[in-house]
Amino acid sequence: MDKLKETKNMIGEIFLEIGEAIDSGQFGSQSRIGITTLGSEHGVENVIKGAEKAQKENKDLKVVLIGPKVDTALEIAESYTEDDMHRKMEELLETDEIDACITMHYTFPIGVATVGKAITPGLGRDIYLATTTGTASTNRVEAMIKNTLYGIITAKAMGIENPSVGILNLDGSRQVESALKKLSANGYKINFGESARAEGGCVMRGNDLLSGSSDVMVTDTLTGNLMMKMLSSFTTGGNYESSGDGYGPGIGENYDKIILILSRASGVPVVTNAIRYAAKLVKGGLTVKTKEEFKKARDAGLENIINDLTKETVKSEKQITMPVKEVVTGQISGIDIMDLESAVQVLWQKAVYAESGMGCTGPIILVSEKNLAHAIGILKKNNFVATEAEDC
């Protein structure tokens, strides 16, 4: 009789779990989240521990490691170099074998930037830093306007229906404020936050960043990257990021993959949190939200607002024909963001195929390995870069 009672109790618990899963909309919708394991400053084991913890604590989650074979119960897609890992990651995303992936040191195309999720050290509030890696545009004001959309999209995918938005008090913030208020008046309603300082307003001070006065904090990417690093390693001295959910998903108007970025300094807790972040974004329909929000913003005149702000800075340049496209794996860093597209044009003019991108320490030019030394020479001669190509 005791065994019969035990069996009945077990069956009852199973049905209860099924009922709860159906109520939450998670029944039969297990998210498959990939994570690359090479590249961490704390070793492969650091990433694996974070992944195992995330898997153990989330029944609706399946973690797939992308990297060398190791002793773990987690599924592994074997790869043995960082380039191979990224190729495998992209393949798994293209074939829908994983829903999202987390990686380090990944180059997004211009137009895509990531929204980090941090925890304020004072009050423990979640804030979305828009943005923390990548670049939405080579024009600073345009980038921050788009960063606002990226932050709103991410917050909404995470379940915040009407996120409050603050603009960090940086160069260009008043232009961004004016543009966003026009966009809001035209029909794309933005819930502007209020500074906790006596002056109020939606332009935020450093104090607001620490207290989390708004759900979304808009900034330029390099400032956002610095803020993310400081907030995530605030208690550790800097070499181990222990707090927050990482540098977040790459967002772009026509970007249809969910790829999140981790710092090489991310510790076990951040690895675990980043996997949870990715799973929530999948369930929240991040790519669908991106299309929806951009359509609303364009219907409200986004393009005209940006054109009005940037038309004075557009220079008329002779049209230069793009050389034959090549595989570009050689990186050249040390180029100012404002000179990035001009640098690409100079290389094209010399028949060197090049692309612009954003690396882990800032803007980069991508060229083929065979053209790397030649391209550096051209850029040095034209005063775009003073140092050799660097691997960050």
C-alpha positions, -999 to 999 in steps of 0.1 A, spaced: 0 0 0 29 24 8 43 18 -27 9 25 -43 5 57 -23 40 68 -33 32 61 -70 0 81 -68 18 110 -52 45 109 -79 18 109 -106 0 138 -89 33 158 -88 39 152 -125 4 163 -135 8 194 -113 41 203 -131 24 198 -165 -5 220 -154 19 248 -142 38 246 -175 6 249 -195 -5 279 -175 28 296 -180 28 289 -217 61 269 -214 47 234 -220 65 218 -250 86 250 -256 120 242 -242 145 268 -253 179 256 -267 206 280 -259 241 276 -272 272 290 -255 308 290 -268 334 279 -243 368 291 -256 381 326 -249 373 332 -213 401 348 -192 390 324 -164 392 293 -185 368 268 -201 357 254 -168 344 288 -157 319 288 -187 309 252 -182 302 257 -145 279 287 -153 262 266 -181 256 236 -158 241 258 -131 217 274 -156 207 240 -170 202 226 -135 180 255 -123 158 258 -154 137 228 -165 125 245 -197 161 252 -209 186 231 -228 222 243 -229 244 233 -258 281 239 -254 301 249 -285 337 241 -280 362 213 -272 350 180 -258 349 180 -219 336 159 -191 300 172 -187 265 159 -190 257 189 -213 253 185 -250 285 195 -269 289 207 -305 326 201 -309 349 230 -321 385 236 -313 392 272 -323 373 305 -318 368 309 -355 354 274 -358 332 280 -328 316 310 -344 311 292 -377 294 263 -358 273 288 -338 261 305 -369 253 271 -385 233 259 -355 214 292 -355 207 290 -393 194 255 -390 173 263 -359 192 237 -338 196 264 -312 173 293 -306 200 317 -293 237 317 -285 261 335 -261 297 341 -271 327 363 -266 347 385 -290 322 384 -318 321 410 -346 286 424 -355 280 443 -387 276 481 -384 239 487 -375 238 461 -348 246 468 -311 240 450 -279 218 458 -249 234 449 -216 215 440 -185 231 453 -152 221 455 -116 225 488 -98 249 485 -68 228 508 -46 192 496 -49 197 463 -68 174 474 -97 177 458 -132 186 483 -159 191 479 -196 222 497 -209 216 506 -246 241 499 -259 273 480 -247 290 465 -278 287 469 -315 275 502 -331 241 512 -344 255 540 -367 288 558 -373 269 590 -365 268 595 -327 233 611 -324 217 586 -349 233 557 -330 219 569 -297 184 573 -312 186 538 -325 201 526 -292 169 539 -276 148 516 -298 171 487 -291 167 492 -254 129 494 -256 128 463 -278 149 443 -253 130 455 -223 96 446 -239 109 412 -249 118 407 -212 83 414 -202 83 451 -193 53 465 -212 61 502 -210 97 506 -201 109 540 -188 137 556 -208 165 578 -196 193 594 -217 227 596 -201 241 631 -200 267 628 -227 277 648 -258 247 649 -281 222 639 -254 200 670 -259 198 664 -296 188 628 -289 161 640 -264 147 664 -290 145 637 -317 129 612 -294 103 636 -282 94 644 -318 91 606 -325 69 602 -294 47 632 -305 44 616 -339 29 584 -325 57 562 -313 50 567 -276 80 567 -253 77 565 -216 104 591 -206 119 585 -172 126 612 -146 159 619 -130 161 615 -93 181 647 -90 163 680 -81 164 692 -118 144 662 -129 140 656 -167 148 625 -188 185 634 -192 202 612 -166 232 619 -143 256 594 -130 236 592 -98 206 579 -118 227 552 -133 236 540 -98 201 541 -85 183 529 -117 160 558 -122 149 544 -156 145 509 -170 164 517 -201 195 539 -200 205 553 -234 242 559 -241 268 555 -269 283 521 -271 318 528 -258 304 546 -227 279 518 -222 307 492 -224 327 511 -197 296 513 -175 288 476 -180 323 467 -170 322 489 -139 288 477 -127 295 441 -133 329 440 -115 321 467 -89 329 445 -59 358 424 -73 384 449 -83 378 446 -120 393 413 -132 362 391 -125 327 402 -136 303 388 -110 271 408 -113 245 413 -140 235 394 -172 263 403 -196 265 426 -226 232 413 -241 217 406 -275 228 422 -308 198 442 -321 194 457 -355 165 465 -377 171 436 -401 191 414 -378 172 381 -373 196 361 -350 197 362 -312 234 364 -303 244 377 -269 278 389 -258 298 380 -227 331 397 -216 361 375 -214 362 385 -178 327 372 -170 326 349 -140 303 319 -133 273 340 -120 273 362 -151 275 332 -174 245 316 -157 226 349 -158 234 354 -195 219 320 -204 187 329 -185 187 363 -203 189 345 -237 161 320 -228 138 348 -217 145 368 -249 136 337 -270 103 332 -251 96 370 -253 99 369 -291 129 393 -295 132 391 -333 94 397 -337 95 426 -312 123 441 -333 102 441 -365 71 454 -347 89 483 -329 108 494 -360 76 495 -380 59 516 -354 89 540 -353 92 543 -391 54 550 -393 61 578 -368 87 594 -390 120 579 -377 138 582 -410 129 619 -415 138 628 -379 173 611 -383 178 627 -417 170 662 -404 196 657 -376 224 642 -398 220 659 -431 244 687 -422 272 662 -414 268 642 -447 297 649 -470 294 646 -507 320 620 -518 329 606 -552 312 572 -556 339 545 -552 333 510 -567 335 482 -542 362 456 -550 353 419 -554 341 406 -520 365 384 -500 364 364 -468 377 389 -442 392 376 -410 421 401 -405 413 429 -381 427 464 -379 419 484 -348 428 519 -335 404 537 -359 381 565 -347 344 557 -351 339 589 -371 366 579 -396 355 543 -400 335 545 -432 361 569 -448 388 544 -440 369 516 -458 364 539 -488 402 546 -490 409 509 -490 383 503 -517 399 531 -538 432 511 -536 413 479 -547 415 463 -512 381 448 -502 373 458 -466 343 459 -442 337 479 -410 328 464 -377 329 468 -340 354 447 -320 357 442 -283 378 474 -278 361 496 -304 358 501 -342 377 478 -365 383 473 -402 381 437 -416 402 426 -445 415 393 -458 446 379 -442 466 382 -474 458 420 -476 463 427 -438 498 442 -440 491 461 -472 458 475 -457 476 487 -426 502 504 -447 475 523 -467 457 534 -435 489 545 -419 498 566 -450 464 582 -448 466 589 -411 437 566 -401 457 543 -378 490 546 -360 495 511 -347 497 476 -360 466 453 -361 457 441 -326 439 411 -313 417 421 -284 
